Every structure is written in C-alpha cells, then in structure tokens.
Amino acid sequence: MSKAGPNGRTRRQFLSQASRAAAVGGALALGAPATSAAAAGAPRSGGGAGRRVAVLGGGVAGLSAAQELAERGYQVTVYEYYRQLGGKARSMDVPGTGTGGRRPLPGEHGFRFFPGFYRNLPDTMRRIPLPGRTGSVHDNLRNGTEALLAYDAPRQALLLPFQILTTPLAPGDLAPDNLRRTLTGVLDTALHLPATEVAYFADRLLVHLTSCDRRRDEQWENVPWWQFIRADRMSHDYQRLLGAGLTRDLVATKAEEASTRTVARTIVEAFLLNGLLGRGVDGQPDRVLNAPTSEAWIDPWAAHLDSLGVRVRFGTEVQELCYADGRITGVRIAPSAGGPAETITADHYLQAMPVEHARATWGPELRVADPQLARCDLIRTDWMTGVQFYLRRSPRLVHGHAAALDSPWSLTAVHQAQFWDRDFAADYGDGTARDCLSICVSEWDRPGVLFGRTAKECTREQVVEEVWEQCKRAFNGTGGEPLRDEDRLSWFMDPAVTGLGGPNPANREQLLVHPAGTLQHRPTAATRVPNLFLAGDYVRTDVDLATMEGANESARRAVNALLDADGSTAPRCEVQLLYRAPELAALQLIDEGRYALGLPNTFDLG
C-alpha cells in the first residue's frame, strides 16, 4: 500500500508474484480479454463485490480510477459533465465538416504527448484492449524523433535529435565530475549558449541532483526556478531556453514563479535527463498517438470500461457534496445544460474533477471536517489551450514537437498527420485538408504582435490570426516548407474557451500551475472523511506535475485509499515512482546530514 508521509513523500509499492498470479486468474475467470489485461498481469479481485462507487469526473483521473475499481469487483458509475469521456485529453469533432462519408475534422483542447518517464499511465494503456484485434492502446503510441527550437527569423533554429542515447552509461559516468562534464558538453553542443552560462547551469543541476528529499521539499520547493538558475544575471538566450522554455512553453507556468522542486525534479531530471538516458522510462522521450486521441485511446477505453460493467451518466454537473455525521451522504447533481437537481448516493465517492470545479462543491462543514480541502482554494490554475489549423498540404516542420521560443504567446506545435495511421484527406473533412497543425498557446496575458492585445483581450478570430502570424515568424525559414496563407483552410478552438474579446473571458478547462511554496496546499488522495477520496492532477503525487501521468497516479492512490477504508483484500494498485539514480544516493545521504545541520548542498557555491 502506498502511503503519504508528513511531507507528501511516498514509498513504491509492488504486487507480489502471488498477487499477480491470482490477479491473472481472476481476470480470466471474469472473461477478460487474454490479450492486454491478462497478459499485463492486471490486478483483479471480487473484493468489492456489491459495493457502489460514484466516480465524479470522466477525465483521465476518473477513467483510471473506474478501471482499477471495476477490475476489483466494485460497481462503478462515472458522472461526466460533457457528453463525451476523456476530459481535456479527448478529441472533438469540428461540427459540420465531415462530408462524403468522411469523419468530421478532429479538434482538441491541445495536443497530447506521452513522455518516456510516464510509467503508471502506460501500464493502464497496456490493459486497454483494441476492439476487434489483438494488442492494446499502448501499441498506438508513435515516437517523435526530433525537437525544433525556433527563434523569429532570420536567426537559425536549433534542430535537435530527441531520442534515447544509443551509448549506454559506463560505471562512474554519474560521478559528480563526470556528470558535470557530461551536462556541460550536451548543453554546449545543443544550445550554443555562452560557456560560462552552460557551466553554471550544469552546476545548478548538480546541486539539485545531489539534494536530499527534505531539501527539495522544504528549500527548493520555496525557491522559484528563475531564482535558482540565476536567470536575471544571464543572457536572453539562457532566459528563453532554460527559464521560460522549460516552464511556460512546456507546462504553462512562469519561470519567475515556478517551484524549483517541480521544474528540476520532473521536467529536467525525469523528462530530459533520465528520458534521454533511457533510465527508468517506458519508452522514447517524446511519443504521440497514431490517430485523434479519442479514436486511438478514449473510445477503446470507454468500450473496455463498458465490458467491465462501468456505467456512465453524461451531461451531469456536480453541484455539491452533501456532508452529515462525518460522511458524504450523497452528491447533488443536475443536467449540465440546466434542469432540476437530484441527489445520487453510493457507498464511496471518488471525486476526480479539476480543482477549480471540485472546490466549488465543498460546503463549509466539509471543509471544516478536512482542512486540506480549504487549502485547495490557494491552488492556482492558468490557461493552456490549443488552436488547430487544417491545411491543404503538409509542410512538415519536424518529426516531433516545435517550440516558437520568441513568440510572446509561448507557442508549441506538432504536425499531426505524419504520425497518424490515416489518410487525412480521405478520412476527414471534405477531402481538401491534408494535415492538422496543432498549436498550444501557453501565455494568454501578454500582448501579441498584430493587435497589441493579450490573447484574452482578442476575439477568437484575432487569436487565430495572432497565432498564425507568430507561427510564421518562428517556423518559416527553419529549413522546412514555409507556412503559407493560401494553404490554411480552417481552424478550431475548444468551445470551453468563451467570452474572448469581452469583459469576462473564461476557460472551463484550465491547467494547474506550480508556483513556489504551493506543495503544502495540495491534498492527499485520502481525506479525513472515510468515504471520500480525491484524484486529479492537483492531488499530491510523486510526479508532482499537472500531467496525465499525475492524474493516473492520483487515481491509483485514491483507489488504494478506498480499498484500505473498505477493508478490501483485493491487491492494491501498483504505484511507480520517478526514477532515482542509485549512483547519487550516497551524495543525497550526505546532503541529508548537511541539511539537518543548516548547511548548504556540497555543490551549492551560490
């Protein structure tokens, strides 16, 4: 069983071989497909037979929890606001665009990608069979092999190979001096920064890598990334690449505010360093799906959950968790389109809603019962929403993701069709669109280049024109085919974004951000209310980043807490933690002693 300690730290928990053998036997007895679920050793048990669980929210966290619970014999009903499962991860049909037997053009909140350091979510994906054929949805992942870091023309862009290094590490390669030289060499070769700045950044990474958990949780959590890497003293390139490039462009949080613990541990150490070294990873650093997200993943997931007996009620808005006598007594829901409310009941309630919606359902008595719920009011969210452009041709920029480093709106992009096992023109729209250029807009509060307004101050049409112009300035002249106005057919933006250009712009699907010092505000999956459990990317997890992996890990922790509260004998969910290099353990142990004495990290020279 995974338990959170005083500082939210966790211990890795694995199923025993006996439990795995029993799980496979239980899966076969329940008639599960012998392909994905049984082959992966999915834990199944009848321990929850007859017990009802209401899962509030049908995004990645809610669906992950529903699968784990159903595999253990619980009667699960998912309550979802939209009329489609998947939350922010789902793809959406562009209304009125499919003709001649083709599917509508596919839109999305923003592109999905699956870094190699994800391990809990890939495990779930391996247990979702593909309808009508062998294999699992994990087989639908495709590798991106390059990354493009583009400046505004005419400056030369950086095209970087983005794959696991083919040369394995030799013994001693992670010794401090060797590690410093390796980091310096890689950064100098890839980013062309001044040598002094490269060396300084490598030293700062060495400080983090050799820091103990207490220092990370109690010191670096409270230091902004910008301050930790001394970005204010460095060149514009250093600030753009290693400050904003690692924060705003990737996870929609500002380097001036973002927690060093989150940025260094998850983005730098797990995603970049361990991802490129191939240590503790599920696959290549950058992976995308081979079709629109719902086709490749969410729809097969929904079918699998249906086969496990999971019920779904679409179009339901959770309004309030009813609390009395120390327990949740029911949940008041109403049709999301309006109408009379009703109260649903269950034995257990697993709330898997985004924090900005979940906290609105907690009344005063419930907040008193568990003070960590009230602290969630201090958790911040921000906008990270996409625009999709449908093009007459496929000007392939890069076989992977591209970042527009000088764009005021922090744009990142991917050409979808190159990864899809589809003939785009034959399968989607009216036959004229041959590709989808999907752009994530991470900065909505800075003026653009065309209208001098922030994205929130622009109308939807102006946002589209701004994004297109910023893309052209960044990506044209990088060596690929240029983006041409005459190739642009149409565009799509998530309808969850409303009121643009008016006094009250809104986005119903926001993203958790990680300012320094906010770890303490994030709740654990188990609450002080014995039949209420929390899942979502705001819940404390080892991955500590607003990601699909964090959502999946939190669901596993919530299910484990529910099993404990229920006294279930079913095997617990396996929770895989981020990889920790064993070669650095001794230095981290030394640092634990130094931190207890009030001394800085050995390599922290200021």
KADA-V309423 format. One record per residue. N is the residue number from 1. RES is the residue in one small letter. SS is DSSP state (@ for helix, = for strand, . for the rest). NEAR is the number of other C-alpha atoms within 12 Angstrom. Layout:
BEGIN
N:RES:SS:NEAR
N:RES:SS:NEAR
END
This chain:
BEGIN
1:m:.:28
2:s:.:35
3:k:.:27
4:a:.:26
5:g:.:16
6:p:.:15
7:n:.:23
8:g:.:28
9:r:.:26
10:t:.:26
11:r:.:19
12:r:.:24
13:q:=:20
14:f:.:19
15:l:.:24
16:s:.:17
17:q:@:13
18:a:@:14
19:s:@:23
20:r:@:27
21:a:@:22
22:a:@:25
23:a:@:36
24:v:@:32
25:g:@:25
26:g:@:29
27:a:@:32
28:l:@:24
29:a:@:17
30:l:.:24
31:g:.:17
32:a:.:32
33:p:.:31
34:a:.:26
35:t:.:26
36:s:@:32
37:a:@:40
38:a:@:31
39:a:@:26
40:a:.:28
41:g:.:34
42:a:.:41
43:p:.:44
44:r:.:41
45:s:.:33
46:g:.:28
47:g:.:27
48:g:.:31
49:a:.:23
50:g:.:17
51:r:.:27
52:r:=:30
53:v:=:44
54:a:=:47
55:v:=:53
56:l:=:54
57:g:.:46
58:g:.:50
59:g:.:42
60:v:@:47
61:a:@:50
62:g:@:50
63:l:@:57
64:s:@:50
65:a:@:51
66:a:@:48
67:q:@:47
68:e:@:49
69:l:@:51
70:a:@:42
71:e:@:47
72:r:.:42
73:g:.:33
74:y:.:37
75:q:=:33
76:v:=:42
77:t:=:39
78:v:=:49
79:y:=:43
80:e:.:36
81:y:.:37
82:y:.:30
83:r:.:23
84:q:.:28
85:l:.:39
86:g:.:39
87:g:@:40
88:k:@:43
89:a:@:38
90:r:.:35
91:s:=:36
92:m:=:35
93:d:=:28
94:v:.:27
95:p:.:19
96:g:.:15
97:t:.:27
98:g:.:23
99:t:.:19
100:g:.:16
101:g:.:14
102:r:.:23
103:r:=:27
104:p:.:28
105:l:.:39
106:p:=:44
107:g:=:43
108:e:=:38
109:h:.:39
110:g:.:42
111:f:.:42
112:r:.:40
113:f:.:37
114:f:.:37
115:p:.:43
116:g:.:40
117:f:.:43
118:y:.:43
119:r:.:36
120:n:@:41
121:l:@:41
122:p:@:34
123:d:@:35
124:t:@:44
125:m:@:39
126:r:@:32
127:r:.:40
128:i:.:46
129:p:=:36
130:l:.:30
131:p:.:23
132:g:.:12
133:r:.:15
134:t:.:20
135:g:.:25
136:s:=:32
137:v:@:39
138:h:@:37
139:d:@:28
140:n:@:32
141:l:=:34
142:r:=:31
143:n:=:32
144:g:.:35
145:t:.:26
146:e:=:27
147:a:=:29
148:l:=:34
149:l:=:41
150:a:=:42
151:y:.:34
152:d:.:27
153:a:.:22
154:p:.:16
155:r:.:18
156:q:.:20
157:a:.:31
158:l:=:31
159:l:=:28
160:l:=:26
161:p:=:26
162:f:.:34
163:q:.:29
164:i:.:31
165:l:.:21
166:t:.:12
167:t:.:11
168:p:.:14
169:l:.:21
170:a:.:12
171:p:.:11
172:g:.:16
173:d:.:20
174:l:.:29
175:a:.:24
176:p:@:27
177:d:@:17
178:n:@:19
179:l:@:30
180:r:@:28
181:r:@:23
182:t:@:26
183:l:@:35
184:t:@:29
185:g:@:20
186:v:@:26
187:l:@:30
188:d:@:23
189:t:@:18
190:a:@:22
191:l:@:29
192:h:.:24
193:l:.:28
194:p:.:20
195:a:@:21
196:t:@:18
197:e:@:29
198:v:@:34
199:a:@:26
200:y:@:32
201:f:@:42
202:a:@:36
203:d:@:33
204:r:@:36
205:l:@:38
206:l:@:37
207:v:@:36
208:h:@:42
209:l:@:46
210:t:.:41
211:s:.:39
212:c:.:33
213:d:@:32
214:r:@:28
215:r:@:33
216:r:@:36
217:d:@:33
218:e:@:27
219:q:.:28
220:w:@:38
221:e:@:33
222:n:@:27
223:v:.:32
224:p:=:32
225:w:@:44
226:w:@:38
227:q:@:28
228:f:@:36
229:i:.:40
230:r:.:25
231:a:@:27
232:d:@:22
233:r:@:18
234:m:.:24
235:s:.:20
236:h:@:20
237:d:@:25
238:y:@:32
239:q:@:31
240:r:@:33
241:l:@:37
242:l:@:43
243:g:@:40
244:a:@:39
245:g:@:42
246:l:@:39
247:t:@:39
248:r:@:46
249:d:@:39
250:l:@:44
251:v:@:39
252:a:.:40
253:t:.:42
254:k:.:38
255:a:.:38
256:e:.:31
257:e:.:30
258:a:=:39
259:s:=:40
260:t:@:49
261:r:@:43
262:t:@:42
263:v:@:48
264:a:@:44
265:r:@:39
266:t:@:41
267:i:@:41
268:v:@:33
269:e:@:36
270:a:@:37
271:f:@:41
272:l:@:33
273:l:@:38
274:n:@:35
275:g:@:33
276:l:@:36
277:l:@:33
278:g:.:30
279:r:.:29
280:g:.:29
281:v:.:33
282:d:.:34
283:g:.:33
284:q:.:36
285:p:.:41
286:d:.:36
287:r:=:37
288:v:=:38
289:l:=:38
290:n:.:30
291:a:.:36
292:p:.:40
293:t:@:37
294:s:@:34
295:e:@:31
296:a:@:35
297:w:@:40
298:i:@:37
299:d:@:28
300:p:@:31
301:w:@:39
302:a:@:36
303:a:@:26
304:h:@:36
305:l:@:36
306:d:@:24
307:s:@:21
308:l:.:31
309:g:.:26
310:v:.:35
311:r:=:29
312:v:=:32
313:r:=:28
314:f:.:26
315:g:.:24
316:t:=:33
317:e:=:36
318:v:=:42
319:q:=:30
320:e:=:29
321:l:=:40
322:c:=:31
323:y:=:28
324:a:=:18
325:d:.:13
326:g:.:19
327:r:=:26
328:i:=:35
329:t:=:25
330:g:=:28
331:v:=:36
332:r:=:27
333:i:=:32
334:a:=:24
335:p:=:23
336:s:.:20
337:a:.:15
338:g:.:14
339:g:.:12
340:p:.:14
341:a:=:18
342:e:=:19
343:t:=:22
344:i:=:31
345:t:.:27
346:a:.:28
347:d:.:30
348:h:=:40
349:y:=:49
350:l:=:51
351:q:=:51
352:a:.:48
353:m:.:45
354:p:.:40
355:v:@:39
356:e:@:28
357:h:@:31
358:a:@:32
359:r:@:32
360:a:@:22
361:t:@:31
362:w:.:33
363:g:.:24
364:p:@:19
365:e:@:22
366:l:@:30
367:r:@:25
368:v:@:19
369:a:@:23
370:d:.:26
371:p:@:23
372:q:@:29
373:l:@:38
374:a:@:26
375:r:@:24
376:c:@:32
377:d:@:25
378:l:@:24
379:i:.:33
380:r:.:30
381:t:=:29
382:d:=:30
383:w:.:36
384:m:.:41
385:t:=:47
386:g:=:45
387:v:=:40
388:q:=:41
389:f:=:42
390:y:=:42
391:l:=:33
392:r:.:25
393:r:.:28
394:s:.:30
395:p:.:31
396:r:.:31
397:l:.:38
398:v:.:35
399:h:.:30
400:g:=:40
401:h:=:44
402:a:=:42
403:a:=:46
404:a:=:45
405:l:.:42
406:d:.:35
407:s:.:41
408:p:.:37
409:w:.:43
410:s:.:47
411:l:=:49
412:t:=:50
413:a:=:46
414:v:=:44
415:h:=:37
416:q:.:45
417:a:@:38
418:q:@:30
419:f:@:33
420:w:.:28
421:d:.:21
422:r:.:22
423:d:.:23
424:f:@:35
425:a:@:30
426:a:@:23
427:d:@:28
428:y:=:33
429:g:.:33
430:d:.:25
431:g:.:26
432:t:.:28
433:a:.:32
434:r:.:33
435:d:=:39
436:c:=:43
437:l:=:47
438:s:=:42
439:i:=:43
440:c:=:43
441:v:=:46
442:s:.:42
443:e:.:36
444:w:.:38
445:d:.:24
446:r:.:21
447:p:.:24
448:g:.:32
449:v:.:26
450:l:.:21
451:f:.:23
452:g:.:18
453:r:.:22
454:t:.:29
455:a:.:40
456:k:.:38
457:e:.:27
458:c:.:31
459:t:.:24
460:r:@:27
461:e:@:21
462:q:@:25
463:v:@:38
464:v:@:34
465:e:@:26
466:e:@:36
467:v:@:46
468:w:@:42
469:e:@:27
470:q:@:36
471:c:@:45
472:k:@:33
473:r:@:31
474:a:@:39
475:f:@:44
476:n:.:29
477:g:.:24
478:t:.:31
479:g:.:22
480:g:.:21
481:e:.:17
482:p:.:24
483:l:.:31
484:r:.:22
485:d:@:19
486:e:@:12
487:d:@:24
488:r:=:28
489:l:=:25
490:s:=:31
491:w:=:33
492:f:=:36
493:m:=:38
494:d:.:38
495:p:.:25
496:a:.:26
497:v:=:29
498:t:=:22
499:g:.:19
500:l:.:26
501:g:.:21
502:g:.:15
503:p:.:12
504:n:.:14
505:p:.:22
506:a:=:23
507:n:=:27
508:r:.:27
509:e:.:32
510:q:.:34
511:l:=:36
512:l:=:37
513:v:.:39
514:h:.:44
515:p:=:38
516:a:.:34
517:g:.:28
518:t:.:36
519:l:@:42
520:q:@:32
521:h:@:26
522:r:.:40
523:p:.:39
524:t:.:44
525:a:.:44
526:a:=:39
527:t:.:35
528:r:.:25
529:v:.:33
530:p:.:30
531:n:.:39
532:l:=:43
533:f:=:46
534:l:=:51
535:a:.:50
536:g:.:51
537:d:.:45
538:y:.:52
539:v:.:49
540:r:.:43
541:t:.:47
542:d:.:46
543:v:.:40
544:d:.:45
545:l:.:45
546:a:.:43
547:t:.:41
548:m:@:42
549:e:@:44
550:g:@:38
551:a:@:48
552:n:@:49
553:e:@:52
554:s:@:55
555:a:@:52
556:r:@:52
557:r:@:50
558:a:@:51
559:v:@:52
560:n:@:38
561:a:@:37
562:l:@:47
563:l:@:38
564:d:@:25
565:a:@:23
566:d:@:23
567:g:.:16
568:s:.:24
569:t:.:24
570:a:.:34
571:p:.:40
572:r:.:38
573:c:.:44
574:e:.:34
575:v:=:35
576:q:.:36
577:l:.:32
578:l:.:35
579:y:.:31
580:r:.:29
581:a:.:26
582:p:@:18
583:e:@:21
584:l:@:25
585:a:@:21
586:a:@:20
587:l:@:27
588:q:@:30
589:l:@:23
590:i:@:23
591:d:@:30
592:e:@:26
593:g:@:21
594:r:@:22
595:y:@:25
596:a:@:18
597:l:.:12
598:g:.:14
599:l:.:18
600:p:.:25
601:n:.:34
602:t:.:27
603:f:.:26
604:d:.:23
605:l:.:13
606:g:.:15
END
